[in-house]
Amino acid sequence: MEICKTDRCAIDCLKCGIPGAIEFSLDNRRLTTQANYVHDIDGNPIGFIEIIEDITDRYKQDIAIQDKAYEMQQFHAAVFDSCNIIMFSDEGMITDVNEKLLNIFSGYSKSEFIGKHMSEFISKECYQTVWEHLTQGKSYEETQPIDTGSGVQNFHHKYMPICDRSGKMLWILLILYRQA
């Protein structure tokens, strides 16, 4: 249904050939109104019927969802900018790394990471353990030495499966913390 955002009434819109509903505010309420022709037995228009629906609660819920989505975008950006992050597909392929991580691995570019499989960066035994945890919907943590290109340093790794409501893994988040 098309929503008209003008101050016309639904009957005026219908007379002008504009189908659909009109959404408007009145006395701190959010309303929609829709008009339809009423026809006689021969199909001739004999009047109008206008239906007005109070959508205030649904409108407030939609605004709350939009606000929460914006907050989550801001949160995601803040976390992504402040931690050393690698994002993997549900199959273990690197889909993204952030600039902070690239600063640790001197000499490496983002394109050198994208498309590589997580098994290329960890031992076979460790990979099997990590993958077993992730496919069960569990996080996995460990500390490992990593050659960053400017020397070997210890990093704490936290692999986290990001799942939908049914538990299906959508992607994997790896956050690395430098250990002293």
HELIX and SHEET records of a PDB file:
HELIX    1   1 ALA A   10  LYS A   15  1                                   6    
HELIX    2   2 THR A   56  SER A   82  1                                  27    
HELIX    3   3 GLU A   99  ILE A  104  1                                   6    
HELIX    4   4 LYS A  110  PHE A  113  1                                   4    
HELIX    5   5 MET A  118  GLU A  120  5                                   3    
HELIX    6   6 LYS A  124  THR A  135  1                                  12    
SHEET    1   A 4 ILE A   3  CYS A   4  0                                        
SHEET    2   A 4 ALA A  21  LEU A  26  1                                        
SHEET    3   A 4 ARG A  29  HIS A  39 -1                                        
SHEET    4   A 4 PRO A  45  ASP A  54 -1                                        
SHEET    1   B 5 ILE A  94  VAL A  97  0                                        
SHEET    2   B 5 ASN A  84  SER A  89 -1                                        
SHEET    3   B 5 MET A 169  ARG A 178 -1                                        
SHEET    4   B 5 VAL A 152  CYS A 163 -1                                        
SHEET    5   B 5 TYR A 140  ASP A 147 -1                                        
END                                                                             
